[in-house]
Amino acid sequence: MLRRMSEVGSAPPAATVPLPRWARAADFAALALAFVAAIVAMSGGFRLRLGDWRLALTSPYRPLLIALAIGVARHALTFTRHESIAGHLWVSVRALMRSTPFATAATVAMATRPVVFLAGYLAVFMFGYAPGAQPFQDFDSELLNLPLRWDAGWYLQVAREGYEYRARVGATGQQNIVFFPAFPTTIRTVALLLGNNHPAYVFGGTAISLLLFVLGLTYVYHLAREHLAPDESATALWMLAAYPFALFYGAIYTESLFLVGAAGAFYHFRRGELGRAALWGVIVGLTRPNGFFLCVPLAICALERRPAGERWLSLKAMAAAAAPVGGVLLYSLYIWRVTGNPLAWAAGHAAWGRTYQGLSTLITQRYRIITESGLPSYVGHEPYDFLNAMGVLFVLAAVWPLARRFSIAYAAFILINILPPLSAGGLMSAGRFSSVLFPAFFWFASAVPAAHRMGWIAAFAAFEAFNAALFYTWRPLF
């Protein structure tokens, strides 16, 4: 009894003392540097020249020594009071691996992405390339060439060579400035560590898409749990991954980065973690031309979660909601320096056939075709148009239920990301744009009865495999 009473006022064991935030950051920094050292040891590192600056990382010893220095300093400052770097990292990694959101996301990604790749690979041999297609043949193997499809060439060009603007061509010709920098920059960073050669860019870009897809699904699961039961949240992830246009989550495209950025911004904003939300917002603004539209649903989210009695939003909330605009402004300033026109990236989309036509033109044209020739004739003559239209109708069907049962911010997120592209480019790429509108899958997972969910997931997956066959054989799916 005396011993128990004496322990009441004693200090807690060292392992139970919370680790300071700076120490946690130092642990992960040391781990990241050690990982970089291992990669450089295997790949040989890189040499790079940026203007008058020469950058080189060809030896693993420098990052390894920095990692050791960080570890020694961290242990010296937290000695006897906290757990070791190895202990802290092991606990963190084990907690992540055991967490339901991450485990579900990893399972969904590992179960669906290989099937999509396999469908595309088999289609190349069984169906062949589309007539007149000019596929990239950078490798001797069709398997190695598989990631090199359509816009992947543009993203890899920006990652390898940077931006180039041909003033004589102007907006009449296709220019790589229309492809925003966040994704190519990420590819370049990884490829430099992997040896700075062509295979490093191709396979580094594919690996980045897959890893970001897992992280994006993790965020989506967290958001789904705010509104749905655990089984419905998992169903939302399976539906998103099996969605007919979800094949782009394994391609060298921006879908994975946009998904994780948008879902991450929503998640941290709704938790009041405005700094992290703003960081993801800037990344989204630097990812795609429509990324800055994210500021609208974030502002609505701020209004929905405003404390009672406050008439105005706080300055921090307004700044966080406006962060996606900051991203596009940063890129526009860079383009201004390169071209003399800060909006040259927007004008360049005309070379891809994206000019403003309005929604009324889009609707009346399809309505006239269907009423005059019939729906079967429309599908037969415009099959790719029809496939993209199905994606648009799916996400638009979710708008009202989302606004009524979930959040007006989610409904606004869908409308602001699907209607402007329809006005400027019709149904071109509309299905791909719909794949990242994750709130639609919250509604669908809750609306479909439990007994019917597997049927819908299977139907989605069948069409995803079909679309993968079209995409990887160079047929104009989008």
N, C-alpha and C positions, 0 to 999 in steps of 0.2 A: 504493500500500500504506500509506504514512504517513497519507494523508488518510483511508483507511478505518479505520485504528486510532484516529485522533483522533475519529472520529465515534461510536466504540463507547461512550465515556463521556459524550457530549454529551446534552443534554436532547432529548426527542422534539419533533417539530414541534408548533406550537400547536394545530393542528386535531385532534391525536391525544390531547390532554389531556382526560380525562373531564370532562364538564360537571357541576358540583355539583348535587345534587338540588334545592336551593332555586332555582338558576338555571333549571333545566328547568321548575319550577313557575311561575316568574315569566314565562317565555316563553309558556307556555300561557295564563296569566292575561292577559297583554297581548293575545294573539290573541283570547281570549274577549271582552274589553272592546271591542276594535276591531269584532268581529262584532256586539256589542250596539249599538254606535254606528251601524253601518250599518243595522241593523234599525229602530232608533228614527228614523233619518233618513227611512226609507221609510214607516213606519207612523204616525209622529207621537207615539209613546210613550204614556204613560198618566198619569193622576192618580188617586190612591187615598187613601181615608180609613179608618184603622183606629183606632176609638175617638177618642182625642184626638190621634192621630198622623196627619199628612198627608204622604203620599209622592207624589212626582211625578218623572217622568223624561220630559221632552218635548223635550229638546235633545240632539243627539248629541255636543256638544262636551265635556260633563263626562266621560263614559266614555272618549272619545278622548284627552282630556288626561291622565287617569289612566293609560291604556295607554302613552302617550308617556313619562310620568314613570317608570313601571315599567321601560320599555325603556332609558331613559337611565341609571337607577340600576344596572340589571343590567349594562350595557356598561361602566360606570365601574368596577364591582367585579371584572369579569372581563376587563378590557382586555388585549390582546396574548396572552392565555393560552388563550382558547377561541373557538369559532366564534361568528358573529353570531346574533341571534335568527332572522333570515330563513334563514340556513343551517341552524340547528338544526331549525327547524320544517319546512323543506323535506325534510331527511333523515328526520325522524320520519314525516311524512305519506307520503313515498315508500315508506318501509319498511313502513308499515301497509298501503298499497294493494297492495304486492307480496307481502305475507305470505299464505301459503296459507289459513290459517283465515279471515281477513277476506275475501279475494277469493272463497272458496267460499261464505261466508255471504251476501255481497252478491249473488252470482250467483243463488243459490237464492231469495233474497227477491225480486229483480227479475223472476225467471222465473215465480214463482207468485202473488204478490199481485195484479198486474193482472188475471190470469185470474179470480181469485175475485171481484174487483169487477165485472168484465164479466159474469160469470155472474149475479150478483145484480141488476145493472142490467137485463139482458135479461129476467130473470124477472119483474121488476116490470111490464113491458109485455106479455110473452107469456103469463104465468100470471095476473097481477093479484094484488092483495092478498087475504089470507084473508078469508072472510066474517066480517063483524063487526069487522074490524081497524080500529083508529083510529091510523093512522100519523102521525108528526110531519110537518107541512107548513110548516116555517119558511122555506123558500125557494120560489121559483116553479118551480125546475127539480128534476126527480126525481133528477138526477145529484148536485145539491148536497145533497138530502135523504138520499141513500143512507147516510151514516154515522150518521144519527139513527135508531137501531134499539134497541128494548128497553131494557136497563139503561144505554145510553149517555145517556139523558135524566137518569138519577139522577146519574151521574158529572159531567155538565156542570152540573147544578144545584148540586152541592156546589162545583165549581170556580168558578162565577160568584157564588153567594150565600152560601156557607159552610153550616154545619150548623144545622139548625133542629129543635127537639124540641117537640112538642105534647103537653103533660102530660095533657090531657084524653083524648087518643087512647090514649096509652101504648103497650103492646106489641101491642094488638089491631089497630092500623092501620099501614100501611107508612110508615116514617120513614127519612130519608136517613142517619141515624147508623149504619146497618148497613154502609154503604159506606166502607171505610177510606180514610185521607187521602192516602197517598203518591201515587197516580195523579192524583186531582183537583188536588192541590197542584202537581204537575208541569205539568198542563194550564194551570193558572192562571198560573204563572210564564211560560210560553211565550206565552200569549194576551195578557198584559199588554204584552209586548214587541211583539206584532204589532198592537197598536192597541186592545186591551181591548173588542172588539165581538163580537157573536155569531158571525160567520164565523171570527174569530180563534180562538175556543174550539173550534168544530167541526173546522176543518181543522188547527188546532194539535194537538188530541187525536189525530187520525188520523195526522199526521206523527210524533208521539211514539211511537205504537204501532209504526209501521213501522221507525223508527230503532232502537228498543229491540229489536225482533225481530232486526235484523241483528246487534246487539251480543250478544244472547242466543245466536244461532246460532254466533257466533265463539267464545264460551265453551264451548258444547257441543262444537264441533269439537276444541278443546284437550283437553277431558276425554276425548273419544272416542279421541284419538290415544294415550292412556295404555294402551288395551286393544286397539285395532283397527289394522289396516293403513290407509294413506292412502285407498285406494279404498273401504274399508268405512266409514271416518269420513265421507267425502263422501256415501256412500249413506245413512248415518244422518240427515244433514241433509236430504237430499231426501225421505226418508220422513217425517220430522217435519213438514216444510213442506207435504207433500202429504196428510198425515193427514186423514181426513174431518172432524175437528173443529178443524183448524188455521185455519179461516176467521176465528177470533177474534183472530188475530195482526194483522189489519188493521183490526179494529173498535175502537171506543172502549170497550175492556174492559181488564181488568188482566192478561190472559194474557202479553203481551209483557214487562211489568215483572216479573211473577212469574218468568218464565223466566230473564231475565237476572239477577235477584237470586239465585235458587236456584243456577243454574249458576255464577255468579260466586262465591258463597259456597263451593261445593264446590271450585272450581278453586283459589282462593287458600288455602283451608284445607289442601288436599292438598299445596300447595307450601310450607306453613309461614308464609304471609303472613297472620298472624292478624288484624292490624289491618284490612286490606282485607276479609277474610272477615267480620269482625264488622260492618263498615259495611254490606255487602250483607245480612247477617242482619237488622240493624235495619230496613232498607228492606223486606225481605220481611215482617217482622212488622207493618209499617205498611201493607202492600199488601192483604192479604186476611185474613179471620177465621181461616183455618187456617194463616196464615203462621208462627205461633210453633211449629208442629209441626216445622219445619225443624231445631229444636234436637236432636231425637232422632237423625236420621241424621248430623248433624255430630258429635255426641258419639260415635257408633259409629265414624265416620271417625277421630276422635282416638284411639280405642282401637286401631284397626287400624294406625295409623301411629305408635304410641307406641314410642319407642326401647327396644331390648332392655335388660332389667335394671331398668327403672323400674316401680315398683308402682302409682304414682298418676299421674294426669294433671297436667300443669303448670297453674298458676293461669291463665296466659294462654290456654291451650287451652280450659279450662273456661269462661272468660269469653266467648271467641269463639263457642263452641258455644251459649252461652245468649243470645247477642245477639238472636235473633228474639223471645225472650220479652220482652226489653227493649223492643222495638218495640211489641208489643201492650200492654205495661204503660203506655207513654207515652200511647197513645191511650185506654186505659181511665181514666187519671187525668184526661184532658181530658173524657171523657164523664161522669165522676163530677162534675166541676165544672158541667157543663151540665145534667145530669139528676138528680143525687143518687144515681145507681146506676152504679158502674163497669162493670157487665156489662149495661147497657141495650142495647148493640149486639148482644149475644148473644140477649137475650130478644126483640129486634125481628124476628128471623128467623122467628118463629112466624107473622107476618103474611104471609109468603110460603109458608106450608105446611110449614115445616121444624120438625118436632117429632120427638123421639126415638121410634122404633118398633122398632129393633133389626134386626140382619141376618137373624135367623130369620124374622121376619115378611115381609121382602122376598123371601126365597128361597121360602118356603112358598106365598106368594100366586102367584108366577109359576109355580112347579112345578104347583100345582093347576090353573091355567088351561091350561097346556100339556098336562097329562095328560088333562084332561076334554075339551078342545076341539081339541087338536092344535096343533102349531107354526104351520102356515099360518093358522089361525084367530087365534092370538095376534098374529102379525105383522099380519094384516089389521085387527084391532080396536084394537091398541095399537102402531101403527107407530113413533111417536116414542119410546115406551118401549123398543121393540126396538132402535132405532138407538143409544140411549144404552147399552143393555145390551151391545152389541157393543164399544163403547169400553171398558167396564169389563172384559169378558172378555179383551180384548187386553192391557191392562196387567197384569192378574192373571196371565196366562200367562207374563209375563216375570219374575215374582218369583223363582221357584226357580232358573232359569238364571242370573239376575243374582247371586243369593247364592252360587251354586256356582262360577261362572266369573269374576265381575267384583268385586263388593264387597257385603258385607252391608248397608252403608250405603245403597247404591242400592236394594236390595230394601226396606229399611225406609222409604225416602223414598216409594216407591210405596204401600206398605200404609198408612202414616200419613196419606197425603193422599187416599186413595180410600175406605177403610173407614169413617171417621167420617162423611163426608157421606152415604154409603149408609145408615148407621144412622139419621141424623137427617132425611133428605129423600128416601129411596128413590133412584130413578134420575133424578130431576129434576136437570138440568145435569151429570149424571155424565160424559157424553161430553166436555163442555167441560173439566171438571176433569182428565180423562185426557190432554188435549192437552199439558199442561205437564210431564208425567212423562217427561222426556227419556231417562232410563236405559233405558226399554223399547225405544227405538229403537237403542240400542247392541246389545242382544241380538238384535233382529230383523235388523239389518244383518249381523250375524255369522252368523245362522242360515240366512238365505236364500242359496242358491247364486248365484254371480255371474251365471249365465245367466238367472236368474229375477228379478233385482232390478228391472229396468226394467218388467217386467210388474206387479209389486206396486206400484211407484210410480205407474204409470198407473191401476191399479185404485183406489188411495187417492185420486188426484187426481179421478177420475170421481165418487167419492162426496163429495169435498169440494165440487165444483161443485154437486152435487145438494143438499147441506146448505146451501150458500150461497144457492141459490134459495129454500129453505125459510125461512132466516133473514131475508133481505132482503124477502121478501113477507109478513112478520109471521105466519109459521106457528110454532106452539109447539115448536120443535126441542128446547128445553131446559127 
